[in-house]
Amino acid sequence: MKISGYELNFSEQELDDILANKMRNIELIGADFSGYQQLPDGDKETLKHLLNAAIIINDVALEQDNPLNRKLKDGLIRTAMESSYAKKALELFNSLNGVAGFNGIDKEPIQIFKDVELLQGKNFYPKDLSVKEFHDILQQMLTNGKIDEVKNILSARTMVRRNEDELIGIDYTVYFAKEFFKIATELEKASQTCSNDIFKSYLMWQVQALLHTDEKLDMMADKFWAEMQDTNLEFTISRENYEDEMTGTIFDNLKLLSALQQHNIEVVSKDTLGCRVGIVNKTGTEFILESQKTLPYLATWMPFNDKYEQSINKNDVKQTMVDADLMTLTGDYAMCRGGITTAQNLPNNDKLSIKTGGGRRNVYHRQVRMSSDKRREKELLNALVEPKLHQYFDTNAIHTWVIGHENGHSLGPLSEYQNAMGIYKHIIEEHKADIISVASMQVLCEKFNLFEKDYLKTIYTSWCISLFLKAKPVFSAPHRMAELIQFNYMLENKGMYFDENKKLNINFDKISSVMYDLLKETINLQLSKSVEKAKSFVDRWAYWSENSAYIADVQQKLGNKPYIKIVTKF
């Protein structure tokens, strides 16, 4: 079957197998949810407009991801009205939220259409732009004195297009002017009925940021967003740069990188937009906020803390935290390519609001973390874990660890050190946040009494099991690469081991010290600002061993569901 001139890459039978056996649902809340029913009528009206904005933001993200996304999605929608085959292909498209993407299991990206590939530079850069040509053009433009033009090209907020023999960076507010105007209109309407003044101020700053080419307006919107602790509603326009794999290649070209640094040009990958709409869960938020008081101490506990500046200091934490019941996830959030976001700490360090002293906001996704498959978890324990440890596995402990992970992003060296890791920066940063969480758990227990000492075994066991990968990770999956690093480090340093029956055993008394040693090595790596050292570190620890292969084989036999369907009810 052809859709808008492009032939589907899957048979209908193959799609049947994916939808029936390889896709899991994450159900978001609907109008019958008690938290929604208890909202003031004005907030319910506000949510209608926020949900409308989320749909438009998804269109923007599709355009950023691939030049054919919107055309082929529209074609699938039209054809699906009369064809079950097209309807099934549309479900796969919606899972990836695009024409192509990795699923976390297969080595090669999933391509829904023949000859429509996953692009290294996504649609941020011209499809036919090679890495070499990209670097050559930038070098020539620097030679010709076009410094400001190069800054625009390497901005996180521009779409790059050809301009004769050169390139030009077009700000999102210009490139997506039509879409941004519609989003701003919905947000302005939303602000008129919401019950919270801070939330209203945030929406109005976000309106201005969408309508004007001024990064300072994004800064103000980010700052108001990060201060929203006591609100009924959660609305986020996320800007993260995991998807762009073209910009980071500059760090491999030392001559070009040096020339850029001489002109104080920061190399930052492109932001893909995402949107989250939800309702703040007060009970869940109270539990998460217990960790906030620990951050000033953890900032002093961090290795080499006298050698760098951190977001956290003892006088002002500047970090809000909420647990959210989700109504929709669109854009970057809905690109479920091997996983889905369970929580988030924003703004990232490259954003102006952080650079000018603004705060951060951590948001946790209740419906995502509550969607685990209990039957499969039990089968996994039986297959791979020493029976005496089964009692300690608990998905709620994973949530406790995730809280530590998100807090970990606020600790350690800031963006200049992180960005200096080049194409390895996301792997190193996610890895850093992981091990801060694990290494600090004993401190949180003994100094702050956040949980009983016996619960440490539950946290450690649940985290160790979370390191069981389903397949060898691709480089573009930083969370999975980080987990592979930690898995191997734990085994080599006797934090855990597999017995003669190939069952996991854990040395509980070693985990804290082993992970703190790894944390010291990781922070020292970021302080080095060395791409070569980052590469050496990843090469050293992110190897695929017989243990990893055995675990992946067991998981394959138990059945993997690498595709995710987000079920929205509004």
C-alpha positions as CSV (number, residue, x, y, z in Angstrom):
1,M,0.0,0.0,0.0
2,K,1.2,3.5,-0.8
3,I,0.4,6.5,1.3
4,S,0.9,9.9,-0.3
5,G,3.2,8.3,-2.8
6,Y,5.3,6.3,-0.3
7,E,5.0,2.5,0.2
8,L,4.5,1.1,3.6
9,N,7.5,-0.9,4.9
10,F,5.4,-3.4,6.9
11,S,2.8,-5.9,5.8
12,E,-0.6,-5.8,7.5
13,Q,0.3,-9.1,9.2
14,E,3.5,-7.7,10.6
15,L,1.6,-4.7,11.9
16,D,-1.0,-7.1,13.5
17,D,1.9,-8.8,15.4
18,I,3.3,-5.5,16.6
19,L,0.0,-4.2,17.8
20,A,-1.1,-7.4,19.4
21,N,2.1,-8.7,21.0
22,K,4.7,-5.9,21.1
23,M,2.8,-2.8,22.2
24,R,1.8,-1.8,25.7
25,N,-0.7,0.9,26.7
26,I,-0.2,3.8,29.0
27,E,-3.6,5.1,29.9
28,L,-3.8,8.8,30.9
29,I,-6.6,10.3,33.0
30,G,-10.1,11.2,31.7
31,A,-13.0,13.3,32.8
32,D,-14.0,10.6,35.3
33,F,-10.8,11.1,37.2
34,S,-11.6,12.4,40.7
35,G,-8.8,15.0,40.6
36,Y,-10.3,16.5,37.5
37,Q,-13.8,16.5,38.8
38,Q,-12.7,18.4,41.9
39,L,-11.2,21.3,39.9
40,P,-12.9,24.7,39.7
41,D,-14.8,25.2,36.5
42,G,-12.4,27.9,35.4
43,D,-9.5,25.5,35.6
44,K,-11.4,22.9,33.6
45,E,-11.9,25.6,30.9
46,T,-8.2,26.4,31.0
47,L,-7.4,22.8,30.4
48,K,-9.4,22.7,27.2
49,H,-7.2,25.4,25.7
50,L,-4.0,23.8,27.0
51,L,-4.9,20.5,25.4
52,N,-5.5,22.4,22.1
53,A,-2.1,24.0,22.4
54,A,-0.5,20.6,23.0
55,I,-1.9,19.3,19.7
56,I,-0.3,22.2,17.8
57,I,3.0,21.7,19.6
58,N,3.0,18.1,18.4
59,D,2.8,19.4,14.8
60,V,5.8,21.5,15.4
61,A,7.8,18.6,16.9
62,L,6.8,16.4,13.9
63,E,8.2,19.1,11.5
64,Q,11.4,19.3,13.6
65,D,11.9,15.5,13.4
66,N,11.4,14.7,9.7
67,P,10.3,16.8,6.6
68,L,7.8,14.1,5.7
69,N,6.2,13.5,9.1
70,R,3.2,15.8,8.7
71,K,2.5,14.9,5.1
72,L,2.6,11.1,5.7
73,K,0.6,11.3,9.0
74,D,-2.1,13.3,7.2
75,G,-2.1,10.6,4.4
76,L,-2.4,7.8,7.0
77,I,-5.3,9.6,8.7
78,R,-7.2,10.0,5.4
79,T,-6.6,6.5,4.3
80,A,-7.3,5.0,7.7
81,M,-11.0,6.0,7.3
82,E,-11.4,3.3,4.8
83,S,-8.4,0.9,5.3
84,S,-7.6,-1.2,8.3
85,Y,-4.1,-1.6,7.0
86,A,-3.5,2.1,7.1
87,K,-5.2,2.4,10.5
88,K,-2.7,-0.1,11.9
89,A,0.2,1.8,10.3
90,L,-1.1,5.0,11.9
91,E,-1.0,3.3,15.3
92,L,2.7,2.5,14.8
93,F,3.3,6.1,13.5
94,N,1.7,7.5,16.7
95,S,3.8,5.2,18.9
96,L,7.0,6.5,17.4
97,N,5.4,9.9,16.8
98,G,7.1,10.0,13.4
99,V,8.0,8.0,10.3
100,A,11.1,6.4,11.9
101,G,12.9,5.7,15.2
102,F,14.6,3.2,17.3
103,N,12.4,0.9,19.5
104,G,15.1,0.0,22.1
105,I,15.3,-3.6,20.9
106,D,16.2,-3.8,17.2
107,K,19.7,-2.6,16.2
108,E,18.4,-0.7,13.2
109,P,15.8,2.0,13.3
110,I,12.2,1.2,12.6
111,Q,11.1,2.7,9.2
112,I,7.4,2.7,8.6
113,F,7.8,3.7,4.9
114,K,10.3,2.4,2.4
115,D,13.0,4.9,1.6
116,V,12.0,7.3,4.4
117,E,14.8,7.1,6.9
118,L,15.7,8.4,10.3
119,L,17.9,11.5,9.7
120,Q,21.1,12.3,11.7
121,G,20.2,16.0,11.7
122,K,16.4,15.3,11.8
123,N,14.7,18.2,10.0
124,F,16.8,20.8,11.9
125,Y,19.3,20.6,9.0
126,P,18.9,20.0,5.3
127,K,18.4,16.4,4.5
128,D,21.3,16.3,2.0
129,L,23.8,18.0,4.3
130,S,26.7,15.7,5.2
131,V,28.8,16.1,8.3
132,K,31.8,17.1,6.2
133,E,29.9,19.7,4.3
134,F,28.4,21.1,7.5
135,H,31.8,21.5,9.0
136,D,33.3,23.0,5.9
137,I,30.6,25.6,5.5
138,L,30.9,26.7,9.1
139,Q,34.7,27.0,8.8
140,Q,34.3,29.1,5.6
141,M,31.7,31.3,7.2
142,L,34.0,32.0,10.1
143,T,36.8,32.8,7.7
144,N,34.5,35.2,6.0
145,G,33.7,36.9,9.3
146,K,30.1,35.8,9.5
147,I,30.3,35.3,13.2
148,D,26.7,36.2,14.1
149,E,25.3,34.0,11.3
150,V,27.3,31.0,12.7
151,K,26.0,31.7,16.2
152,N,22.4,31.5,14.8
153,I,23.2,28.3,13.0
154,L,24.5,26.7,16.2
155,S,21.7,28.1,18.4
156,A,19.4,25.5,20.1
157,R,16.4,27.3,18.8
158,T,16.9,27.5,15.0
159,M,16.0,25.5,12.0
160,V,19.0,25.5,9.6
161,R,18.5,25.9,5.8
162,R,20.7,26.4,2.8
163,N,21.4,29.9,1.7
164,E,23.3,29.6,-1.6
165,D,26.7,28.2,-0.7
166,E,26.1,28.9,3.0
167,L,23.7,28.0,5.7
168,I,21.2,30.2,7.6
169,G,19.7,29.6,11.1
170,I,16.0,30.6,11.3
171,D,14.6,31.2,14.8
172,Y,11.7,28.9,15.8
173,T,9.5,32.0,16.3
174,V,10.0,32.8,12.6
175,Y,10.0,29.4,11.1
176,F,7.0,28.2,13.1
177,A,5.3,31.7,13.2
178,K,1.9,30.3,12.1
179,E,1.9,27.5,14.6
180,F,3.3,29.6,17.4
181,F,0.6,32.2,16.9
182,K,-2.1,29.5,17.3
183,I,-0.4,28.1,20.4
184,A,-0.1,31.6,21.9
185,T,-3.8,32.2,21.2
186,E,-4.8,29.1,23.1
187,L,-2.5,30.0,26.0
188,E,-3.9,33.5,26.2
189,K,-7.4,32.0,26.4
190,A,-6.3,29.5,29.0
191,S,-4.9,32.3,31.2
192,Q,-8.3,34.1,31.3
193,T,-10.0,31.3,33.4
194,C,-7.2,29.7,35.5
195,S,-7.5,30.0,39.2
196,N,-3.8,30.6,40.1
197,D,-2.1,33.9,39.6
198,I,1.4,32.5,39.2
199,F,0.2,30.0,36.6
200,K,-1.6,32.8,34.8
201,S,1.6,34.9,34.8
202,Y,3.6,31.9,33.5
203,L,1.2,31.5,30.6
204,M,1.3,35.1,29.6
205,W,5.1,35.1,29.6
206,Q,5.0,32.0,27.5
207,V,2.7,33.8,25.1
208,Q,5.2,36.5,24.7
209,A,8.0,34.1,24.2
210,L,6.1,32.4,21.4
211,L,5.5,35.6,19.6
212,H,8.8,37.4,19.8
213,T,12.4,36.4,18.8
214,D,13.9,37.2,22.1
215,E,15.6,34.5,24.3
216,K,15.0,36.7,27.3
217,L,11.3,36.1,27.1
218,D,11.9,32.3,27.1
219,M,14.0,33.0,30.2
220,M,11.1,34.8,32.0
221,A,8.7,32.1,31.1
222,D,11.1,29.5,32.4
223,K,11.6,31.4,35.6
224,F,7.9,31.7,36.3
225,W,7.4,28.0,35.4
226,A,10.1,26.9,37.8
227,E,8.4,28.8,40.7
228,M,5.0,27.0,40.4
229,Q,4.8,24.9,43.5
230,D,1.2,25.4,44.7
231,T,-0.9,25.1,41.5
232,N,-3.7,22.8,40.4
233,L,-2.5,22.4,36.9
234,E,0.7,21.3,35.2
235,F,1.6,22.6,31.7
236,T,5.0,22.4,30.2
237,I,6.5,23.3,26.8
238,S,9.7,21.2,27.1
239,R,12.9,22.0,25.1
240,E,15.5,19.2,25.2
241,N,18.1,18.4,22.7
242,Y,18.5,14.6,22.6
243,E,17.3,14.1,19.1
244,D,19.7,16.2,17.1
245,E,22.8,14.1,16.3
246,M,24.3,16.5,13.8
247,T,25.4,19.5,15.9
248,G,27.4,17.4,18.3
249,T,29.7,16.1,15.5
250,I,31.5,19.5,15.8
251,F,33.2,18.2,18.9
252,D,35.0,15.6,16.8
253,N,36.5,18.4,14.6
254,L,39.1,20.0,16.9
255,K,40.1,22.6,14.4
256,L,36.6,23.8,13.9
257,L,35.8,23.6,17.6
258,S,38.8,25.7,18.4
259,A,37.8,28.4,15.8
260,L,34.3,28.5,17.3
261,Q,35.7,28.9,20.8
262,Q,37.9,31.7,19.7
263,H,34.7,33.6,18.8
264,N,32.9,32.5,22.0
265,I,30.4,30.5,20.0
266,E,28.7,27.9,22.1
267,V,27.8,24.6,20.4
268,V,24.4,23.5,21.6
269,S,22.2,20.8,19.9
270,K,18.7,21.7,18.7
271,D,15.7,21.7,21.0
272,T,12.8,19.4,20.1
273,L,9.5,20.7,21.6
274,G,7.3,18.6,23.8
275,C,4.1,19.4,25.7
276,R,2.7,18.0,28.9
277,V,-0.7,18.7,30.3
278,G,-1.9,17.4,33.7
279,I,-3.2,17.9,37.2
280,V,-0.9,18.2,40.2
281,N,-1.4,15.3,42.6
282,K,-1.0,16.9,46.1
283,T,-0.4,13.6,48.0
284,G,2.3,12.4,45.6
285,T,3.9,15.9,45.6
286,E,4.2,15.9,49.4
287,F,6.3,12.7,49.2
288,I,8.5,14.1,46.5
289,L,9.1,17.4,48.4
290,E,10.7,15.5,51.3
291,S,13.8,15.2,49.1
292,Q,14.0,19.0,48.6
293,K,15.5,19.6,52.1
294,T,18.4,17.3,51.4
295,L,19.7,19.2,48.4
296,P,21.9,21.8,50.1
297,Y,23.7,19.0,52.1
298,L,24.1,16.9,49.0
299,A,25.7,19.9,47.2
300,T,28.5,19.8,49.9
301,W,28.6,16.0,49.7
302,M,29.4,16.0,46.0
303,P,33.0,15.1,45.0
304,F,35.3,18.0,44.2
305,N,32.5,20.5,45.0
306,D,35.0,23.2,45.6
307,K,36.1,23.1,41.9
308,Y,32.8,24.1,40.2
309,E,29.6,26.0,40.6
310,Q,26.3,24.1,41.1
311,S,22.6,25.0,40.7
312,I,22.1,24.2,44.4
313,N,23.5,26.2,47.3
314,K,22.8,26.2,51.0
315,N,20.9,29.5,51.0
316,D,18.5,29.0,48.2
317,V,17.5,25.7,46.6
318,K,15.3,27.2,43.8
319,Q,13.7,23.9,42.9
320,T,10.0,23.1,42.8
321,M,8.7,19.5,42.5
322,V,5.4,18.1,41.6
323,D,3.7,14.8,40.9
324,A,1.4,15.0,38.0
325,D,-1.6,13.0,36.8
326,L,-1.3,13.2,33.0
327,M,-3.9,14.2,30.5
328,T,-1.7,14.3,27.4
329,L,1.9,14.0,26.3
330,T,2.7,15.3,22.8
331,G,5.7,16.2,20.7
332,D,9.1,15.1,22.1
333,Y,7.3,13.3,25.1
334,A,5.3,11.2,22.7
335,M,8.2,10.1,20.6
336,C,8.3,6.7,22.4
337,R,11.4,5.3,20.7
338,G,12.6,2.7,23.1
339,G,11.0,4.2,26.2
340,I,9.0,7.0,27.6
341,T,9.8,9.8,30.1
342,T,8.9,9.0,33.7
343,A,10.1,12.3,35.2
344,Q,12.0,15.4,34.2
345,N,14.2,18.1,35.6
346,L,14.1,21.4,33.6
347,P,15.3,23.9,32.4
348,N,18.5,22.3,31.2
349,N,21.8,24.0,32.0
350,D,22.2,25.5,28.5
351,K,19.0,27.6,29.0
352,L,19.4,31.4,29.8
353,S,17.1,31.1,32.9
354,I,19.6,28.8,34.6
355,K,22.6,30.9,33.5
356,T,21.0,33.9,35.1
357,G,20.1,32.3,38.4
358,G,16.6,30.9,37.7
359,G,15.3,27.8,39.4
360,R,14.4,24.3,38.2
361,R,11.2,22.3,38.2
362,N,11.0,18.5,38.6
363,V,7.8,16.9,37.3
364,Y,7.0,13.2,37.8
365,H,4.6,11.3,35.5
366,R,2.3,9.1,37.6
367,Q,0.5,7.2,34.8
368,V,3.8,6.3,33.2
369,R,5.4,4.8,36.4
370,M,2.1,3.0,37.3
371,S,2.0,1.2,34.0
372,S,4.4,-1.7,34.8
373,D,3.6,-5.3,34.0
374,K,3.4,-7.2,37.3
375,R,3.2,-10.6,35.7
376,R,6.3,-10.0,33.6
377,E,8.2,-8.6,36.6
378,K,7.6,-11.8,38.5
379,E,8.8,-13.9,35.6
380,L,11.9,-11.8,35.3
381,L,12.7,-12.3,39.0
382,N,12.2,-16.0,38.8
383,A,14.5,-16.2,35.8
384,L,17.4,-14.0,36.8
385,V,17.4,-13.1,40.5
386,E,18.4,-15.1,43.6
387,P,15.1,-16.0,45.3
388,K,16.1,-14.4,48.7
389,L,16.2,-11.1,46.9
390,H,12.7,-11.2,45.5
391,Q,11.2,-9.8,48.6
392,Y,13.1,-6.6,48.1
393,F,11.9,-5.8,44.6
394,D,9.3,-2.9,44.5
395,T,8.5,-0.5,41.7
396,N,7.8,2.2,44.3
397,A,11.5,2.0,45.2
398,I,12.3,2.7,41.6
399,H,10.2,5.9,42.0
400,T,12.4,6.8,45.0
401,W,15.5,6.3,43.0
402,V,14.1,8.4,40.1
403,I,13.5,11.3,42.5
404,G,17.2,11.0,43.4
405,H,18.1,10.9,39.7
406,E,16.2,14.1,38.9
407,N,17.7,15.9,41.8
408,G,21.1,14.7,40.6
409,H,20.7,16.8,37.5
410,S,20.9,19.9,39.7
411,L,24.1,18.7,41.3
412,G,27.6,18.7,39.9
413,P,29.3,20.9,37.2
414,L,27.1,23.2,35.1
415,S,26.6,23.4,31.3
416,E,30.1,24.4,30.2
417,Y,31.5,21.2,31.5
418,Q,28.6,19.1,30.4
419,N,28.6,20.5,26.8
420,A,32.4,19.9,26.6
421,M,31.7,16.2,26.5
422,G,30.5,16.6,22.9
423,I,28.5,13.7,21.5
424,Y,29.0,11.9,24.9
425,K,27.4,14.7,27.0
426,H,23.9,13.1,27.3
427,I,25.4,9.7,28.2
428,I,27.7,11.2,30.8
429,E,25.0,13.5,32.3
430,E,22.3,10.8,32.6
431,H,24.9,8.5,34.0
432,K,26.0,11.1,36.5
433,A,22.4,11.7,37.7
434,D,21.9,7.9,38.1
435,I,24.9,7.3,40.3
436,I,24.3,10.5,42.4
437,S,20.9,8.9,43.2
438,V,22.3,5.5,44.2
439,A,25.4,6.7,46.0
440,S,23.3,9.2,48.1
441,M,20.7,6.8,49.3
442,Q,22.6,5.7,52.4
443,V,23.1,9.4,53.3
444,L,19.4,10.1,52.8
445,C,18.6,7.2,55.1
446,E,21.1,7.8,57.9
447,K,21.3,11.6,58.0
448,F,17.7,12.6,56.9
449,N,15.7,9.5,57.9
450,L,13.7,9.7,54.7
451,F,13.1,5.9,54.9
452,E,13.9,3.0,57.2
453,K,17.4,1.4,56.9
454,D,15.9,-1.9,55.8
455,Y,14.3,-0.1,52.8
456,L,17.8,0.5,51.4
457,K,17.9,-3.1,50.4
458,T,14.7,-2.6,48.5
459,I,16.0,0.5,46.7
460,Y,19.4,-1.2,45.8
461,T,17.7,-4.4,44.6
462,S,15.1,-2.7,42.5
463,W,17.8,-0.4,41.0
464,C,20.1,-3.4,40.2
465,I,17.3,-5.2,38.4
466,S,16.5,-2.0,36.5
467,L,20.0,-2.4,34.9
468,F,18.8,-5.6,33.1
469,L,18.8,-4.4,29.5
470,K,16.6,-6.0,26.8
471,A,19.1,-5.4,24.0
472,K,22.5,-3.9,23.3
473,P,21.8,-0.1,23.4
474,V,22.4,2.2,20.5
475,F,24.6,5.2,21.1
476,S,21.6,7.5,20.7
477,A,19.9,6.0,23.8
478,P,21.8,7.8,26.6
479,H,19.8,6.4,29.5
480,R,20.4,2.8,28.3
481,M,24.1,3.4,27.6
482,A,24.4,4.8,31.2
483,E,22.8,1.7,32.6
484,L,25.2,-0.5,30.7
485,I,28.1,1.5,32.2
486,Q,26.8,1.0,35.7
487,F,26.0,-2.7,35.2
488,N,29.6,-3.4,34.2
489,Y,31.1,-1.2,36.9
490,M,29.0,-2.9,39.6
491,L,30.1,-6.4,38.4
492,E,33.8,-5.5,38.1
493,N,33.8,-3.9,41.5
494,K,31.9,-6.7,43.3
495,G,28.8,-4.6,44.1
496,M,26.8,-7.5,42.6
497,Y,27.6,-10.8,40.9
498,F,25.9,-13.7,39.2
499,D,26.2,-17.2,40.9
500,E,26.6,-20.6,39.2
501,N,22.9,-20.6,38.4
502,K,23.2,-17.3,36.6
503,K,21.1,-15.6,39.3
504,L,21.8,-12.0,40.5
505,N,23.3,-11.6,44.0
506,I,24.0,-8.2,45.7
507,N,26.7,-7.1,48.1
508,F,24.5,-4.5,49.9
509,D,27.4,-3.2,52.1
510,K,29.5,-2.3,49.0
511,I,27.0,-0.4,46.8
512,S,27.3,3.0,48.4
513,S,31.1,3.1,48.3
514,V,31.4,1.6,44.9
515,M,29.0,4.1,43.4
516,Y,30.6,7.0,45.2
517,D,34.0,6.0,43.7
518,L,32.3,5.9,40.3
519,L,30.8,9.3,40.9
520,K,34.2,10.7,41.7
521,E,35.5,9.3,38.4
522,T,32.5,10.8,36.5
523,I,32.7,14.3,38.0
524,N,36.4,14.3,37.3
525,L,35.6,13.4,33.8
526,Q,33.3,16.3,33.4
527,L,35.8,18.7,34.9
528,S,38.4,17.6,32.3
529,K,36.2,19.0,29.5
530,S,37.8,16.3,27.3
531,V,35.9,14.6,24.5
532,E,38.8,12.1,24.2
533,K,38.5,11.2,27.9
534,A,34.7,10.9,27.6
535,K,35.1,8.5,24.6
536,S,37.6,6.5,26.5
537,F,35.3,6.2,29.6
538,V,32.3,5.1,27.5
539,D,34.4,2.7,25.5
540,R,35.8,1.3,28.7
541,W,32.5,0.6,30.5
542,A,29.7,0.4,27.9
543,Y,30.7,-3.0,26.6
544,W,28.3,-5.8,25.8
545,S,29.3,-8.9,27.9
546,E,28.2,-12.5,28.1
547,N,26.1,-11.5,31.1
548,S,24.3,-8.8,29.2
549,A,23.7,-11.0,26.2
550,Y,22.3,-13.8,28.5
551,I,19.9,-11.3,30.3
552,A,18.7,-9.9,26.9
553,D,18.1,-13.4,25.6
554,V,16.0,-14.3,28.7
555,Q,14.0,-11.1,28.3
556,Q,13.4,-11.9,24.7
557,K,12.0,-15.3,25.6
558,L,9.8,-13.7,28.3
559,G,8.5,-11.4,25.6
560,N,9.3,-7.7,25.0
561,K,6.9,-4.9,24.3
562,P,9.1,-2.2,22.9
563,Y,6.3,-0.1,21.5
564,I,4.1,2.2,23.6
565,K,0.6,3.5,22.9
566,I,-0.3,6.6,24.9
567,V,-4.1,6.4,25.5
568,T,-5.6,9.8,25.9
569,K,-9.2,10.3,27.0
570,F,-9.8,14.0,26.4
